């Protein structure tokens, strides 16, 4: 039996965030470029060359979609 609780990830890579949102990774890559003509509404964190998304921001984005569709 496992006694420790599994801690959920807070920061997701582009691929993980795309899967979480049900989008193609290319959609996020295209929207996160510094000169993107159509920037993605969630601003990623950049750590060196890594582009990471906070799961809290992803959840807020999903919640905002639900309120607009009602």
mmCIF file as Biopython writes it, N, C-alpha, C and O atoms, coordinates in Angstrom:
data_model
#
loop_
_atom_site.group_PDB
_atom_site.id
_atom_site.type_symbol
_atom_site.label_atom_id
_atom_site.label_alt_id
_atom_site.label_comp_id
_atom_site.label_asym_id
_atom_site.label_entity_id
_atom_site.label_seq_id
_atom_site.pdbx_PDB_ins_code
_atom_site.Cartn_x
_atom_site.Cartn_y
_atom_site.Cartn_z
_atom_site.occupancy
_atom_site.B_iso_or_equiv
_atom_site.auth_seq_id
_atom_site.auth_asym_id
_atom_site.pdbx_PDB_model_num
ATOM 1   N N  . UNK A ? 1  ? 0.835   -1.187 0.000   1.0 0.0 1  A 1 
ATOM 2   C CA . UNK A ? 1  ? 0.000   0.000  0.000   1.0 0.0 1  A 1 
ATOM 3   C C  . UNK A ? 1  ? 0.880   1.251  0.000   1.0 0.0 1  A 1 
ATOM 4   O O  . UNK A ? 1  ? 1.922   1.293  0.654   1.0 0.0 1  A 1 
ATOM 5   N N  . UNK A ? 2  ? 0.450   2.250  -0.732  1.0 0.0 2  A 1 
ATOM 6   C CA . UNK A ? 2  ? 1.222   3.478  -0.811  1.0 0.0 2  A 1 
ATOM 7   C C  . UNK A ? 2  ? 0.746   4.433  0.275   1.0 0.0 2  A 1 
ATOM 8   O O  . UNK A ? 2  ? -0.440  4.757  0.348   1.0 0.0 2  A 1 
ATOM 9   N N  . UNK A ? 3  ? 1.681   4.889  1.130   1.0 0.0 3  A 1 
ATOM 10  C CA . UNK A ? 3  ? 1.293   5.760  2.227   1.0 0.0 3  A 1 
ATOM 11  C C  . UNK A ? 3  ? 1.375   7.239  1.862   1.0 0.0 3  A 1 
ATOM 12  O O  . UNK A ? 3  ? 0.675   8.064  2.449   1.0 0.0 3  A 1 
ATOM 13  N N  . UNK A ? 4  ? 2.241   7.581  0.882   1.0 0.0 4  A 1 
ATOM 14  C CA . UNK A ? 4  ? 2.351   8.971  0.466   1.0 0.0 4  A 1 
ATOM 15  C C  . UNK A ? 4  ? 1.288   9.285  -0.581  1.0 0.0 4  A 1 
ATOM 16  O O  . UNK A ? 4  ? 0.968   8.453  -1.430  1.0 0.0 4  A 1 
ATOM 17  N N  . UNK A ? 5  ? 0.750   10.497 -0.506  1.0 0.0 5  A 1 
ATOM 18  C CA . UNK A ? 5  ? -0.200  10.909 -1.538  1.0 0.0 5  A 1 
ATOM 19  C C  . UNK A ? 5  ? 0.586   11.430 -2.723  1.0 0.0 5  A 1 
ATOM 20  O O  . UNK A ? 5  ? 1.615   12.085 -2.561  1.0 0.0 5  A 1 
ATOM 21  N N  . UNK A ? 6  ? 0.106   11.141 -3.891  1.0 0.0 6  A 1 
ATOM 22  C CA . UNK A ? 6  ? 0.783   11.572 -5.108  1.0 0.0 6  A 1 
ATOM 23  C C  . UNK A ? 6  ? 0.516   13.060 -5.323  1.0 0.0 6  A 1 
ATOM 24  O O  . UNK A ? 6  ? -0.635  13.487 -5.404  1.0 0.0 6  A 1 
ATOM 25  N N  . UNK A ? 7  ? 1.577   13.835 -5.412  1.0 0.0 7  A 1 
ATOM 26  C CA . UNK A ? 7  ? 1.446   15.276 -5.607  1.0 0.0 7  A 1 
ATOM 27  C C  . UNK A ? 7  ? 1.249   15.559 -7.094  1.0 0.0 7  A 1 
ATOM 28  O O  . UNK A ? 7  ? 2.002   15.067 -7.935  1.0 0.0 7  A 1 
ATOM 29  N N  . UNK A ? 8  ? 0.240   16.348 -7.402  1.0 0.0 8  A 1 
ATOM 30  C CA . UNK A ? 8  ? -0.031  16.679 -8.801  1.0 0.0 8  A 1 
ATOM 31  C C  . UNK A ? 8  ? 0.957   17.730 -9.290  1.0 0.0 8  A 1 
ATOM 32  O O  . UNK A ? 8  ? 1.427   18.574 -8.527  1.0 0.0 8  A 1 
ATOM 33  N N  . UNK A ? 9  ? 1.261   17.654 -10.595 1.0 0.0 9  A 1 
ATOM 34  C CA . UNK A ? 9  ? 2.165   18.620 -11.198 1.0 0.0 9  A 1 
ATOM 35  C C  . UNK A ? 9  ? 1.501   19.986 -11.257 1.0 0.0 9  A 1 
ATOM 36  O O  . UNK A ? 9  ? 0.298   20.089 -11.499 1.0 0.0 9  A 1 
ATOM 37  N N  . UNK A ? 10 ? 2.280   21.026 -11.038 1.0 0.0 10 A 1 
ATOM 38  C CA . UNK A ? 10 ? 1.774   22.386 -11.108 1.0 0.0 10 A 1 
ATOM 39  C C  . UNK A ? 10 ? 2.056   23.016 -12.468 1.0 0.0 10 A 1 
ATOM 40  O O  . UNK A ? 10 ? 1.228   23.753 -13.004 1.0 0.0 10 A 1 
ATOM 41  N N  . UNK A ? 11 ? 3.241   22.718 -13.026 1.0 0.0 11 A 1 
ATOM 42  C CA . UNK A ? 11 ? 3.641   23.303 -14.296 1.0 0.0 11 A 1 
ATOM 43  C C  . UNK A ? 11 ? 3.650   22.226 -15.380 1.0 0.0 11 A 1 
ATOM 44  O O  . UNK A ? 11 ? 4.199   21.140 -15.188 1.0 0.0 11 A 1 
ATOM 45  N N  . UNK A ? 12 ? 3.037   22.542 -16.518 1.0 0.0 12 A 1 
ATOM 46  C CA . UNK A ? 12 ? 2.931   21.593 -17.623 1.0 0.0 12 A 1 
ATOM 47  C C  . UNK A ? 12 ? 3.745   22.089 -18.815 1.0 0.0 12 A 1 
ATOM 48  O O  . UNK A ? 12 ? 3.810   23.288 -19.089 1.0 0.0 12 A 1 
ATOM 49  N N  . UNK A ? 13 ? 4.356   21.152 -19.507 1.0 0.0 13 A 1 
ATOM 50  C CA . UNK A ? 13 ? 5.038   21.480 -20.760 1.0 0.0 13 A 1 
ATOM 51  C C  . UNK A ? 13 ? 3.973   21.812 -21.813 1.0 0.0 13 A 1 
ATOM 52  O O  . UNK A ? 13 ? 2.778   21.642 -21.573 1.0 0.0 13 A 1 
ATOM 53  N N  . UNK A ? 14 ? 4.416   22.278 -22.963 1.0 0.0 14 A 1 
ATOM 54  C CA . UNK A ? 14 ? 3.476   22.602 -24.040 1.0 0.0 14 A 1 
ATOM 55  C C  . UNK A ? 14 ? 2.676   21.367 -24.429 1.0 0.0 14 A 1 
ATOM 56  O O  . UNK A ? 14 ? 1.461   21.441 -24.609 1.0 0.0 14 A 1 
ATOM 57  N N  . UNK A ? 15 ? 3.355   20.234 -24.557 1.0 0.0 15 A 1 
ATOM 58  C CA . UNK A ? 15 ? 2.666   18.998 -24.945 1.0 0.0 15 A 1 
ATOM 59  C C  . UNK A ? 15 ? 1.640   18.581 -23.890 1.0 0.0 15 A 1 
ATOM 60  O O  . UNK A ? 15 ? 0.525   18.184 -24.228 1.0 0.0 15 A 1 
ATOM 61  N N  . UNK A ? 16 ? 2.019   18.672 -22.612 1.0 0.0 16 A 1 
ATOM 62  C CA . UNK A ? 16 ? 1.103   18.291 -21.533 1.0 0.0 16 A 1 
ATOM 63  C C  . UNK A ? 16 ? -0.075  19.253 -21.448 1.0 0.0 16 A 1 
ATOM 64  O O  . UNK A ? 16 ? -1.213  18.826 -21.253 1.0 0.0 16 A 1 
ATOM 65  N N  . UNK A ? 17 ? 0.192   20.548 -21.592 1.0 0.0 17 A 1 
ATOM 66  C CA . UNK A ? 17 ? -0.881  21.545 -21.544 1.0 0.0 17 A 1 
ATOM 67  C C  . UNK A ? 17 ? -1.848  21.352 -22.706 1.0 0.0 17 A 1 
ATOM 68  O O  . UNK A ? 17 ? -3.061  21.475 -22.537 1.0 0.0 17 A 1 
ATOM 69  N N  . UNK A ? 18 ? -1.315  21.053 -23.871 1.0 0.0 18 A 1 
ATOM 70  C CA . UNK A ? 18 ? -2.177  20.823 -25.042 1.0 0.0 18 A 1 
ATOM 71  C C  . UNK A ? 18 ? -3.072  19.622 -24.805 1.0 0.0 18 A 1 
ATOM 72  O O  . UNK A ? 18 ? -4.263  19.662 -25.112 1.0 0.0 18 A 1 
ATOM 73  N N  . UNK A ? 19 ? -2.506  18.553 -24.259 1.0 0.0 19 A 1 
ATOM 74  C CA . UNK A ? 19 ? -3.312  17.367 -23.961 1.0 0.0 19 A 1 
ATOM 75  C C  . UNK A ? 19 ? -4.368  17.692 -22.905 1.0 0.0 19 A 1 
ATOM 76  O O  . UNK A ? 19 ? -5.507  17.239 -23.018 1.0 0.0 19 A 1 
ATOM 77  N N  . UNK A ? 20 ? -4.012  18.458 -21.897 1.0 0.0 20 A 1 
ATOM 78  C CA . UNK A ? 20 ? -4.928  18.851 -20.830 1.0 0.0 20 A 1 
ATOM 79  C C  . UNK A ? 20 ? -6.109  19.651 -21.391 1.0 0.0 20 A 1 
ATOM 80  O O  . UNK A ? 20 ? -7.248  19.491 -20.952 1.0 0.0 20 A 1 
ATOM 81  N N  . UNK A ? 21 ? -5.813  20.518 -22.371 1.0 0.0 21 A 1 
ATOM 82  C CA . UNK A ? 21 ? -6.850  21.368 -22.969 1.0 0.0 21 A 1 
ATOM 83  C C  . UNK A ? 21 ? -7.563  20.709 -24.147 1.0 0.0 21 A 1 
ATOM 84  O O  . UNK A ? 21 ? -8.588  21.209 -24.610 1.0 0.0 21 A 1 
ATOM 85  N N  . UNK A ? 22 ? -7.030  19.594 -24.630 1.0 0.0 22 A 1 
ATOM 86  C CA . UNK A ? 22 ? -7.624  18.927 -25.778 1.0 0.0 22 A 1 
ATOM 87  C C  . UNK A ? 22 ? -7.286  19.618 -27.088 1.0 0.0 22 A 1 
ATOM 88  O O  . UNK A ? 22 ? -8.084  19.616 -28.025 1.0 0.0 22 A 1 
ATOM 89  N N  . UNK A ? 23 ? -6.103  20.208 -27.150 1.0 0.0 23 A 1 
ATOM 90  C CA . UNK A ? 23 ? -5.658  20.917 -28.347 1.0 0.0 23 A 1 
ATOM 91  C C  . UNK A ? 23 ? -4.420  20.239 -28.917 1.0 0.0 23 A 1 
ATOM 92  O O  . UNK A ? 23 ? -3.794  19.406 -28.262 1.0 0.0 23 A 1 
ATOM 93  N N  . UNK A ? 24 ? -4.085  20.603 -30.122 1.0 0.0 24 A 1 
ATOM 94  C CA . UNK A ? 24 ? -2.839  20.123 -30.723 1.0 0.0 24 A 1 
ATOM 95  C C  . UNK A ? 24 ? -1.684  20.942 -30.144 1.0 0.0 24 A 1 
ATOM 96  O O  . UNK A ? 24 ? -1.819  22.151 -29.960 1.0 0.0 24 A 1 
ATOM 97  N N  . UNK A ? 25 ? -0.568  20.305 -29.859 1.0 0.0 25 A 1 
ATOM 98  C CA . UNK A ? 25 ? 0.591   21.058 -29.355 1.0 0.0 25 A 1 
ATOM 99  C C  . UNK A ? 25 ? 0.991   22.202 -30.275 1.0 0.0 25 A 1 
ATOM 100 O O  . UNK A ? 25 ? 1.438   23.245 -29.798 1.0 0.0 25 A 1 
ATOM 101 N N  . UNK A ? 26 ? 0.838   22.027 -31.586 1.0 0.0 26 A 1 
ATOM 102 C CA . UNK A ? 26 ? 1.197   23.076 -32.540 1.0 0.0 26 A 1 
ATOM 103 C C  . UNK A ? 26 ? 0.380   24.340 -32.284 1.0 0.0 26 A 1 
ATOM 104 O O  . UNK A ? 26 ? 0.887   25.444 -32.477 1.0 0.0 26 A 1 
ATOM 105 N N  . UNK A ? 27 ? -0.864  24.203 -31.857 1.0 0.0 27 A 1 
ATOM 106 C CA . UNK A ? 27 ? -1.706  25.366 -31.552 1.0 0.0 27 A 1 
ATOM 107 C C  . UNK A ? 27 ? -1.061  26.206 -30.459 1.0 0.0 27 A 1 
ATOM 108 O O  . UNK A ? 27 ? -1.015  27.432 -30.557 1.0 0.0 27 A 1 
ATOM 109 N N  . UNK A ? 28 ? -0.566  25.548 -29.421 1.0 0.0 28 A 1 
ATOM 110 C CA . UNK A ? 28 ? 0.083   26.280 -28.330 1.0 0.0 28 A 1 
ATOM 111 C C  . UNK A ? 28 ? 1.430   26.841 -28.774 1.0 0.0 28 A 1 
ATOM 112 O O  . UNK A ? 28 ? 1.761   27.980 -28.445 1.0 0.0 28 A 1 
ATOM 113 N N  . UNK A ? 29 ? 2.210   26.056 -29.517 1.0 0.0 29 A 1 
ATOM 114 C CA . UNK A ? 29 ? 3.498   26.560 -29.995 1.0 0.0 29 A 1 
ATOM 115 C C  . UNK A ? 29 ? 3.307   27.810 -30.848 1.0 0.0 29 A 1 
ATOM 116 O O  . UNK A ? 29 ? 4.035   28.791 -30.695 1.0 0.0 29 A 1 
ATOM 117 N N  . UNK A ? 30 ? 2.332   27.770 -31.738 1.0 0.0 30 A 1 
ATOM 118 C CA . UNK A ? 30 ? 2.076   28.929 -32.609 1.0 0.0 30 A 1 
ATOM 119 C C  . UNK A ? 30 ? 1.636   30.145 -31.797 1.0 0.0 30 A 1 
ATOM 120 O O  . UNK A ? 30 ? 1.991   31.274 -32.136 1.0 0.0 30 A 1 
ATOM 121 N N  . UNK A ? 31 ? 0.875   29.929 -30.739 1.0 0.0 31 A 1 
ATOM 122 C CA . UNK A ? 31 ? 0.360   31.042 -29.946 1.0 0.0 31 A 1 
ATOM 123 C C  . UNK A ? 31 ? 1.303   31.562 -28.891 1.0 0.0 31 A 1 
ATOM 124 O O  . UNK A ? 31 ? 1.053   32.620 -28.313 1.0 0.0 31 A 1 
ATOM 125 N N  . UNK A ? 32 ? 2.392   30.841 -28.620 1.0 0.0 32 A 1 
ATOM 126 C CA . UNK A ? 32 ? 3.308   31.280 -27.568 1.0 0.0 32 A 1 
ATOM 127 C C  . UNK A ? 32 ? 4.562   31.956 -28.103 1.0 0.0 32 A 1 
ATOM 128 O O  . UNK A ? 32 ? 5.397   32.412 -27.323 1.0 0.0 32 A 1 
ATOM 129 N N  . UNK A ? 33 ? 4.703   32.025 -29.407 1.0 0.0 33 A 1 
ATOM 130 C CA . UNK A ? 33 ? 5.862   32.700 -29.986 1.0 0.0 33 A 1 
ATOM 131 C C  . UNK A ? 33 ? 5.847   34.178 -29.628 1.0 0.0 33 A 1 
ATOM 132 O O  . UNK A ? 33 ? 4.786   34.793 -29.515 1.0 0.0 33 A 1 
ATOM 133 N N  . UNK A ? 34 ? 7.032   34.734 -29.452 1.0 0.0 34 A 1 
ATOM 134 C CA . UNK A ? 34 ? 7.129   36.142 -29.039 1.0 0.0 34 A 1 
ATOM 135 C C  . UNK A ? 34 ? 6.544   37.102 -30.074 1.0 0.0 34 A 1 
ATOM 136 O O  . UNK A ? 34 ? 6.085   38.189 -29.723 1.0 0.0 34 A 1 
ATOM 137 N N  . UNK A ? 35 ? 6.559   36.705 -31.345 1.0 0.0 35 A 1 
ATOM 138 C CA . UNK A ? 35 ? 6.016   37.565 -32.411 1.0 0.0 35 A 1 
ATOM 139 C C  . UNK A ? 35 ? 4.729   36.996 -32.995 1.0 0.0 35 A 1 
ATOM 140 O O  . UNK A ? 35 ? 4.394   37.268 -34.148 1.0 0.0 35 A 1 
ATOM 141 N N  . UNK A ? 36 ? 4.015   36.216 -32.213 1.0 0.0 36 A 1 
ATOM 142 C CA . UNK A ? 36 ? 2.792   35.577 -32.684 1.0 0.0 36 A 1 
ATOM 143 C C  . UNK A ? 36 ? 1.734   36.612 -33.050 1.0 0.0 36 A 1 
ATOM 144 O O  . UNK A ? 36 ? 1.483   37.555 -32.299 1.0 0.0 36 A 1 
ATOM 145 N N  . UNK A ? 37 ? 1.122   36.422 -34.211 1.0 0.0 37 A 1 
ATOM 146 C CA . UNK A ? 37 ? 0.053   37.330 -34.650 1.0 0.0 37 A 1 
ATOM 147 C C  . UNK A ? 37 ? -1.253  37.062 -33.915 1.0 0.0 37 A 1 
ATOM 148 O O  . UNK A ? 37 ? -2.091  37.953 -33.776 1.0 0.0 37 A 1 
ATOM 149 N N  . UNK A ? 38 ? -1.421  35.826 -33.444 1.0 0.0 38 A 1 
ATOM 150 C CA . UNK A ? 38 ? -2.618  35.459 -32.685 1.0 0.0 38 A 1 
ATOM 151 C C  . UNK A ? 38 ? -2.171  34.781 -31.389 1.0 0.0 38 A 1 
ATOM 152 O O  . UNK A ? 38 ? -2.200  33.554 -31.289 1.0 0.0 38 A 1 
ATOM 153 N N  . UNK A ? 39 ? -1.752  35.586 -30.387 1.0 0.0 39 A 1 
ATOM 154 C CA . UNK A ? 39 ? -1.238  34.987 -29.155 1.0 0.0 39 A 1 
ATOM 155 C C  . UNK A ? 39 ? -2.304  34.194 -28.404 1.0 0.0 39 A 1 
ATOM 156 O O  . UNK A ? 39 ? -3.481  34.552 -28.386 1.0 0.0 39 A 1 
ATOM 157 N N  . UNK A ? 40 ? -1.852  33.115 -27.790 1.0 0.0 40 A 1 
ATOM 158 C CA . UNK A ? 40 ? -2.755  32.283 -27.000 1.0 0.0 40 A 1 
ATOM 159 C C  . UNK A ? 40 ? -3.127  33.049 -25.737 1.0 0.0 40 A 1 
ATOM 160 O O  . UNK A ? 40 ? -2.267  33.722 -25.168 1.0 0.0 40 A 1 
ATOM 161 N N  . UNK A ? 41 ? -4.388  32.973 -25.270 1.0 0.0 41 A 1 
ATOM 162 C CA . UNK A ? 41 ? -4.817  33.777 -24.122 1.0 0.0 41 A 1 
ATOM 163 C C  . UNK A ? 41 ? -4.138  33.431 -22.798 1.0 0.0 41 A 1 
ATOM 164 O O  . UNK A ? 41 ? -4.205  34.223 -21.858 1.0 0.0 41 A 1 
ATOM 165 N N  . UNK A ? 42 ? -3.499  32.291 -22.699 1.0 0.0 42 A 1 
ATOM 166 C CA . UNK A ? 42 ? -2.795  31.934 -21.473 1.0 0.0 42 A 1 
ATOM 167 C C  . UNK A ? 42 ? -1.323  32.239 -21.671 1.0 0.0 42 A 1 
ATOM 168 O O  . UNK A ? 42 ? -0.693  31.735 -22.601 1.0 0.0 42 A 1 
ATOM 169 N N  . UNK A ? 43 ? -0.789  33.053 -20.805 1.0 0.0 43 A 1 
ATOM 170 C CA . UNK A ? 43 ? 0.613   33.437 -20.919 1.0 0.0 43 A 1 
ATOM 171 C C  . UNK A ? 43 ? 1.490   32.374 -20.252 1.0 0.0 43 A 1 
ATOM 172 O O  . UNK A ? 43 ? 1.317   32.083 -19.068 1.0 0.0 43 A 1 
ATOM 173 N N  . UNK A ? 44 ? 2.419   31.800 -20.995 1.0 0.0 44 A 1 
ATOM 174 C CA . UNK A ? 44 ? 3.291   30.780 -20.414 1.0 0.0 44 A 1 
ATOM 175 C C  . UNK A ? 44 ? 4.422   31.398 -19.600 1.0 0.0 44 A 1 
ATOM 176 O O  . UNK A ? 44 ? 4.722   32.585 -19.728 1.0 0.0 44 A 1 
ATOM 177 N N  . UNK A ? 45 ? 5.039   30.580 -18.769 1.0 0.0 45 A 1 
ATOM 178 C CA . UNK A ? 45 ? 6.244   30.963 -18.041 1.0 0.0 45 A 1 
ATOM 179 C C  . UNK A ? 45 ? 7.417   30.413 -18.833 1.0 0.0 45 A 1 
ATOM 180 O O  . UNK A ? 45 ? 7.356   29.286 -19.324 1.0 0.0 45 A 1 
ATOM 181 N N  . UNK A ? 46 ? 8.454   31.167 -18.961 1.0 0.0 46 A 1 
ATOM 182 C CA . UNK A ? 46 ? 9.644   30.703 -19.671 1.0 0.0 46 A 1 
ATOM 183 C C  . UNK A ? 46 ? 10.783  30.552 -18.676 1.0 0.0 46 A 1 
ATOM 184 O O  . UNK A ? 46 ? 11.149  31.495 -17.974 1.0 0.0 46 A 1 
ATOM 185 N N  . UNK A ? 47 ? 11.327  29.359 -18.632 1.0 0.0 47 A 1 
ATOM 186 C CA . UNK A ? 47 ? 12.478  29.075 -17.788 1.0 0.0 47 A 1 
ATOM 187 C C  . UNK A ? 47 ? 13.562  28.568 -18.732 1.0 0.0 47 A 1 
ATOM 188 O O  . UNK A ? 47 ? 13.542  27.414 -19.159 1.0 0.0 47 A 1 
ATOM 189 N N  . UNK A ? 48 ? 14.493  29.437 -19.045 1.0 0.0 48 A 1 
ATOM 190 C CA . UNK A ? 48 ? 15.479  29.102 -20.059 1.0 0.0 48 A 1 
ATOM 191 C C  . UNK A ? 48 ? 14.782  28.912 -21.387 1.0 0.0 48 A 1 
ATOM 192 O O  . UNK A ? 48 ? 14.084  29.807 -21.863 1.0 0.0 48 A 1 
ATOM 193 N N  . UNK A ? 49 ? 14.967  27.753 -21.984 1.0 0.0 49 A 1 
ATOM 194 C CA . UNK A ? 49 ? 14.306  27.450 -23.256 1.0 0.0 49 A 1 
ATOM 195 C C  . UNK A ? 49 ? 12.969  26.759 -23.060 1.0 0.0 49 A 1 
ATOM 196 O O  . UNK A ? 49 ? 12.216  26.566 -24.015 1.0 0.0 49 A 1 
ATOM 197 N N  . UNK A ? 50 ? 12.674  26.387 -21.819 1.0 0.0 50 A 1 
ATOM 198 C CA . UNK A ? 50 ? 11.416  25.682 -21.546 1.0 0.0 50 A 1 
ATOM 199 C C  . UNK A ? 50 ? 10.249  26.655 -21.500 1.0 0.0 50 A 1 
ATOM 200 O O  . UNK A ? 50 ? 10.348  27.753 -20.952 1.0 0.0 50 A 1 
ATOM 201 N N  . UNK A ? 51 ? 9.150   26.225 -22.084 1.0 0.0 51 A 1 
ATOM 202 C CA . UNK A ? 51 ? 7.901   26.977 -22.036 1.0 0.0 51 A 1 
ATOM 203 C C  . UNK A ? 51 ? 6.942   26.141 -21.191 1.0 0.0 51 A 1 
ATOM 204 O O  . UNK A ? 51 ? 6.618   25.006 -21.540 1.0 0.0 51 A 1 
ATOM 205 N N  . UNK A ? 52 ? 6.493   26.718 -20.071 1.0 0.0 52 A 1 
ATOM 206 C CA . UNK A ? 52 ? 5.647   25.982 -19.130 1.0 0.0 52 A 1 
ATOM 207 C C  . UNK A ? 52 ? 4.355   26.736 -18.856 1.0 0.0 52 A 1 
ATOM 208 O O  . UNK A ? 52 ? 4.325   27.966 -18.839 1.0 0.0 52 A 1 
ATOM 209 N N  . UNK A ? 53 ? 3.289   25.971 -18.642 1.0 0.0 53 A 1 
ATOM 210 C CA . UNK A ? 53 ? 1.980   26.536 -18.315 1.0 0.0 53 A 1 
ATOM 211 C C  . UNK A ? 53 ? 1.593   26.125 -16.914 1.0 0.0 53 A 1 
ATOM 212 O O  . UNK A ? 53 ? 1.734   24.960 -16.543 1.0 0.0 53 A 1 
ATOM 213 N N  . UNK A ? 54 ? 1.106   27.074 -16.131 1.0 0.0 54 A 1 
ATOM 214 C CA . UNK A ? 54 ? 0.622   26.798 -14.781 1.0 0.0 54 A 1 
ATOM 215 C C  . UNK A ? 54 ? -0.770  26.170 -14.894 1.0 0.0 54 A 1 
ATOM 216 O O  . UNK A ? 54 ? -1.639  26.696 -15.589 1.0 0.0 54 A 1 
ATOM 217 N N  . UNK A ? 55 ? -0.971  25.060 -14.216 1.0 0.0 55 A 1 
ATOM 218 C CA . UNK A ? 55 ? -2.255  24.359 -14.301 1.0 0.0 55 A 1 
ATOM 219 C C  . UNK A ? 55 ? -3.398  25.245 -13.792 1.0 0.0 55 A 1 
ATOM 220 O O  . UNK A ? 55 ? -4.533  25.104 -14.248 1.0 0.0 55 A 1 
ATOM 221 N N  . UNK A ? 56 ? -3.114  26.149 -12.858 1.0 0.0 56 A 1 
ATOM 222 C CA . UNK A ? 56 ? -4.156  27.066 -12.369 1.0 0.0 56 A 1 
ATOM 223 C C  . UNK A ? 56 ? -4.628  27.997 -13.485 1.0 0.0 56 A 1 
ATOM 224 O O  . UNK A ? 56 ? -5.818  28.294 -13.588 1.0 0.0 56 A 1 
ATOM 225 N N  . UNK A ? 57 ? -3.692  28.456 -14.323 1.0 0.0 57 A 1 
ATOM 226 C CA . UNK A ? 57 ? -4.064  29.304 -15.460 1.0 0.0 57 A 1 
ATOM 227 C C  . UNK A ? 57 ? -4.880  28.516 -16.486 1.0 0.0 57 A 1 
ATOM 228 O O  . UNK A ? 57 ? -5.825  29.038 -17.078 1.0 0.0 57 A 1 
ATOM 229 N N  . UNK A ? 58 ? -4.501  27.259 -16.684 1.0 0.0 58 A 1 
ATOM 230 C CA . UNK A ? 58 ? -5.250  26.409 -17.616 1.0 0.0 58 A 1 
ATOM 231 C C  . UNK A ? 58 ? -6.681  26.207 -17.124 1.0 0.0 58 A 1 
ATOM 232 O O  . UNK A ? 58 ? -7.626  26.264 -17.911 1.0 0.0 58 A 1 
ATOM 233 N N  . UNK A ? 59 ? -6.838  25.970 -15.819 1.0 0.0 59 A 1 
ATOM 234 C CA . UNK A ? 59 ? -8.177  25.784 -15.250 1.0 0.0 59 A 1 
ATOM 235 C C  . UNK A ? 59 ? -9.018  27.060 -15.364 1.0 0.0 59 A 1 
ATOM 236 O O  . UNK A ? 59 ? -10.209 26.987 -15.666 1.0 0.0 59 A 1 
ATOM 237 N N  . UNK A ? 60 ? -8.410  28.226 -15.125 1.0 0.0 60 A 1 
ATOM 238 C CA . UNK A ? 60 ? -9.129  29.496 -15.269 1.0 0.0 60 A 1 
ATOM 239 C C  . UNK A ? 60 ? -9.604  29.688 -16.710 1.0 0.0 60 A 1 
ATOM 240 O O  . UNK A ? 60 ? -10.718 30.152 -16.951 1.0 0.0 60 A 1 
ATOM 241 N N  . UNK A ? 61 ? -8.746  29.326 -17.657 1.0 0.0 61 A 1 
ATOM 242 C CA . UNK A ? 61 ? -9.098  29.438 -19.074 1.0 0.0 61 A 1 
ATOM 243 C C  . UNK A ? 61 ? -10.287 28.542 -19.396 1.0 0.0 61 A 1 
ATOM 244 O O  . UNK A ? 61 ? -11.220 28.970 -20.075 1.0 0.0 61 A 1 
ATOM 245 N N  . UNK A ? 62 ? -10.260 27.310 -18.915 1.0 0.0 62 A 1 
ATOM 246 C CA . UNK A ? 62 ? -11.363 26.375 -19.150 1.0 0.0 62 A 1 
ATOM 247 C C  . UNK A ? 62 ? -12.645 26.908 -18.519 1.0 0.0 62 A 1 
ATOM 248 O O  . UNK A ? 62 ? -13.710 26.852 -19.135 1.0 0.0 62 A 1 
ATOM 249 N N  . UNK A ? 63 ? -12.549 27.426 -17.291 1.0 0.0 63 A 1 
ATOM 250 C CA . UNK A ? 63 ? -13.727 27.981 -16.619 1.0 0.0 63 A 1 
ATOM 251 C C  . UNK A ? 63 ? -14.292 29.173 -17.385 1.0 0.0 63 A 1 
ATOM 252 O O  . UNK A ? 63 ? -15.509 29.344 -17.444 1.0 0.0 63 A 1 
ATOM 253 N N  . UNK A ? 64 ? -13.426 30.000 -17.973 1.0 0.0 64 A 1 
ATOM 254 C CA . UNK A ? 64 ? -13.901 31.163 -18.716 1.0 0.0 64 A 1 
ATOM 255 C C  . UNK A ? 64 ? -14.640 30.720 -19.986 1.0 0.0 64 A 1 
ATOM 256 O O  . UNK A ? 64 ? -15.575 31.390 -20.425 1.0 0.0 64 A 1 
ATOM 257 N N  . UNK A ? 65 ? -14.230 29.613 -20.564 1.0 0.0 65 A 1 
ATOM 258 C CA . UNK A ? 65 ? -14.928 29.096 -21.737 1.0 0.0 65 A 1 
ATOM 259 C C  . UNK A ? 65 ? -16.329 28.610 -21.381 1.0 0.0 65 A 1 
ATOM 260 O O  . UNK A ? 65 ? -17.271 28.791 -22.152 1.0 0.0 65 A 1 
ATOM 261 N N  . UNK A ? 66 ? -16.457 27.998 -20.221 1.0 0.0 66 A 1 
ATOM 262 C CA . UNK A ? 66 ? -17.758 27.478 -19.779 1.0 0.0 66 A 1 
ATOM 263 C C  . UNK A ? 66 ? -18.730 28.619 -19.498 1.0 0.0 66 A 1 
ATOM 264 O O  . UNK A ? 66 ? -19.922 28.488 -19.775 1.0 0.0 66 A 1 
ATOM 265 N N  . UNK A ? 67 ? -18.249 29.729 -18.958 1.0 0.0 67 A 1 
ATOM 266 C CA . UNK A ? 67 ? -19.142 30.843 -18.650 1.0 0.0 67 A 1 
ATOM 267 C C  . UNK A ? 67 ? -19.580 31.568 -19.917 1.0 0.0 67 A 1 
ATOM 268 O O  . UNK A ? 67 ? -20.676 32.127 -19.959 1.0 0.0 67 A 1 
ATOM 269 N N  . UNK A ? 68 ? -18.734 31.568 -20.958 1.0 0.0 68 A 1 
ATOM 270 C CA . UNK A ? 68 ? -19.096 32.239 -22.209 1.0 0.0 68 A 1 
ATOM 271 C C  . UNK A ? 68 ? -20.077 31.418 -23.036 1.0 0.0 68 A 1 
ATOM 272 O O  . UNK A ? 68 ? -20.847 31.975 -23.818 1.0 0.0 68 A 1 
ATOM 273 N N  . UNK A ? 69 ? -20.055 30.105 -22.868 1.0 0.0 69 A 1 
ATOM 274 C CA . UNK A ? 69 ? -20.934 29.267 -23.681 1.0 0.0 69 A 1 
ATOM 275 C C  . UNK A ? 69 ? -22.337 29.135 -23.083 1.0 0.0 69 A 1 
ATOM 276 O O  . UNK A ? 69 ? -23.252 28.673 -23.763 1.0 0.0 69 A 1 
ATOM 277 N N  . UNK A ? 70 ? -22.514 29.528 -21.841 1.0 0.0 70 A 1 
ATOM 278 C CA . UNK A ? 70 ? -23.829 29.399 -21.191 1.0 0.0 70 A 1 
ATOM 279 C C  . UNK A ? 70 ? -24.774 30.490 -21.595 1.0 0.0 70 A 1 
ATOM 280 O O  . UNK A ? 70 ? -25.915 30.519 -21.136 1.0 0.0 70 A 1 
#
